Amino acid sequence: MAQLDTWQAKPAPTDAPAATVLIRLYAGAVFFSEGIQKFLCPDQLGTGRFDKAGIPAPGFLAPLDAVVEIACGLLILAGLLTRLATIPMIVNMLGALLITKLPILWGEALLFDGESGWWDLVHESRTDLAQLCGGLFLLMLGAGAYSPDARLSRAAVVVSAVDR
């Protein structure tokens, strides 16, 4: 039974409340769907968007980003290795904010047609900021009681108690 104290159980500890499932469902669904949309609408959301934003190697990085969003979104939705899955998504959101949203403040945004300024930045950043906050929440608290992470965590505690 000692095999339950494995690498899968170590990043999984969570004593977050059961309601954490709501944050997990929201964040995971948005990451998952955005990844799929990068393939469905490559000109607007995938390679074309990356190219217009000035991101190098858009033909490689946009599909890579899509695959990572799909995979991490599914892990977050499932509540499996949630803390690990949020790390690339937090980096993703920070990159999106820095590359595509922050230039709005100075009127240099290539992907924005409105006026420039603080309120436009806040408006255009709302989803990215919500995803960033959701990812940080899940990184700090874990997947919550209704998750495989919680089951792995409980199993690891039982195994370590038995081994003593």
N, C-alpha and C positions, 0 to 999 in steps of 0.2 A: 504493500500500500504506500510505501514511501515515495513511489514515483509521482504522486500528486504534487509534491513539493518541487515543481519544475519551473522552467523559465516562463511558462504560460501563467503560472499563479503569482509570480513575483510582481509584475506590473499591474496585476488585477485588483489588489486590495481595495475594497470600497465599503464604506459604511454610510454612504449617501442615502438619503431617504428614497422611498419607492417613487416619489413624484419626479425624480431625476429622469425617469423614462420619458417624460414630456420633452425635456431639453434634448435628450438623445434622439428621439424621433424627429424633432424639428431639424436639428443640425445635420443628422445623418441623411435625412431625406433631401435637404437642400444640396449638400455636397454631392450625393449620388445623382440627383437629377441634373445638376449643373455639369457634371462630368459627361453624362449621356448627351446633353444638349451640345457640347463641344463637337461631338461626332455628327449629330443630326443637322446642325447649322454651322458648318465650319467657317463660312465667310463672315457671319455675324458674331459668333461666340468662340470659335476655335482658332484655326490658323490665321484667318483673315484679321481677327481682332488682335491677336498677338503681333502680327505684322504691323498693323496700323498703330499699335501702342509702342512700336520700336523695340520689341523684345527680340533678341537675336535668335536665330535658328527656329523660327516659328513652326516650320514643318515638322520639327522634332519635339520641341518643347510643348506645343499645344496638345498633341496627342498624349504625350507623357503626363502632362498635368491632368488631362481627362481621365486617364487610367488610374492615376493616384487618387483623384477625387472619387471615382467609382468604388475603388477598393476600400479606401478609408471610410467613405460614406456607408458602405455595407457593413464594415466592422463596427462602426459607431451605432448604426441601426440595430445590429444584432447584440450589441453590448459585449462584444468579444474583443479583448485587447484594446479596449476603448482608449485608455490613456496613451498607449503607443500610437494609435490611429489619429489622435488629435494633434500630435506634434507636427506632422507634415501639413495638416490643414491650418494650423495656426501660422506656420511659415507662409503657406499659400495666401492666407488673408492679409498678412503683413505685406507681402509682395504686391498683391492687388491694390491695397491702399496706397502704397508708396509709388507704384508705377502708373496706375490709372486714375487715382483719385486725388492725391496730393497736388498734382499739377493744376487742378481746377482752381486752387487757391490763388495761383499766380497767373491764371489765364493762359496757361500753356498746354492744357489738356487736348490731346488729339482725338479723344473719344467722347468729347462733351461739346454740345452745341449751344448751351445756355450762357448766361452771364457768369462771371467769375466772382468768387468771394466766399466768405466763410459759410453762409447759409446754403449756397449751392454745393459746397464740399460736404457739409453735413447731410444734405438731402441725398446726394448721389452715393454717399458712403454707408447709408443706413443698413443695407443688407450685409455688406462686408463687416461692418462693426458688430452687427448682431451675431454673425457667424464666428467672428473672433471671440466675442464674449462667451458664446456657447462652447467653443473649443476650450477656452481657458477654464470655464466652469467644470467641464468634464475632465480636463487634465488634473485639476486640483481635487475634485471630489470622487472621480471614478464614475462607473456606469450606473450605480445604484442597485437597489435590492432585487429588482426584476431583470437580472442579467446573468449570462454565463460567467462573467467576471466575478460576480458575487458568489456564485456556486463554487468556482475555482478557489476563491479566497477562503470560503468556509471549509472546503475540503483540505486545503493546505494547513489551516489552523488545526483541524482534527488530526491530520497526519503528524504534525509537529508535536501535538499533545501526546499522541500515542507513542511516538519515538522517544519521549523523555522518560 
